[in-house]
Amino acid sequence: NKAVTSMRILSLFAGCVTVQKETVSSFDEKKGRDSSAFSIPISFEKDKKIDSLTNRIEADYLFLKSEFEANAGNNEESIELLKDVLVYDPEAPTIMQRMAVEYYKVGKITEAIYWAERAIAKEPNRRDINLLAAGLYTTKKNYTKAEYYYKKILKQNEEDSEAILYLGAIYTEQKNYTKAVQFFQKLTALPGYSSKHL
């Protein structure tokens, strides 16, 4: 019956909040912390407003070094290197995004949010940065702000499975089970949906 179905759906959501907390650290790792992790991301290449070839090479070197340190778990060192990159390119949203991720990893959520918001100010519609901001606000239990960013993502793509999933998780955390069930049903109705999302 309907009540049993709802309870099954909500039990599936019970683990979603934990999954969502991993979003902040895992979203960039999906790009692969492997042998390809030491190439300059295309987004950073597009970011760069550096005229001097020498400075551009130095910025690339510092960025790669910061990624190496992050890979080794030396997040504080990675942050300091990213600050050095910003000296060369202070308007780069990708570097701001990386700052937010590294601050998150050392438990400095307020600083992480600051850098995520700065990155969004530069590229308001960039999905990965909005997803990052939403995850950070969820970590702070600021569900209103988290909801805002997930819904912003859905305005660009109403079938974004991660935004749908994590909105459902937020509503579950708030005990708004009616909305949680609605979003779960929307998620399962997506073309090509599979249980891997949960």
Salt bridges, closest charged atoms under 4 A:
ASP28 OD2 - ARG33 NH2 3.04
ASP28 OD2 - ARG98 NH1 2.75
GLU29 OE2 - LYS105 NZ 3.84
GLU45 OE2 - LYS48 NZ 3.42
ASP60 OD1 - LYS48 NZ 2.70
GLU67 OE1 - ARG33 NH1 3.71
GLU67 OE2 - ARG98 NE 2.92
GLU76 OE2 - LYS108 NZ 3.88
GLU80 OE2 - LYS83 NZ 3.30
GLU91 OE1 - LYS122 NZ 1.99
GLU102 OE2 - ARG33 NH2 3.92
GLU102 OE2 - ARG98 NH2 2.72
GLU102 OE2 - LYS105 NZ 3.80
GLU117 OE2 - LYS145 NZ 3.88
GLU123 OE2 - ARG126 NH1 3.58
ASP128 OD1 - ARG126 NE 2.84
GLU147 OE2 - LYS151 NZ 3.15
ASP160 OD2 - ARG127 NE 2.51
GLU162 OE2 - LYS30 NZ 2.83
GLU162 OE1 - ARG127 NH2 2.73
GLU173 OE2 - LYS141 NZ 3.63
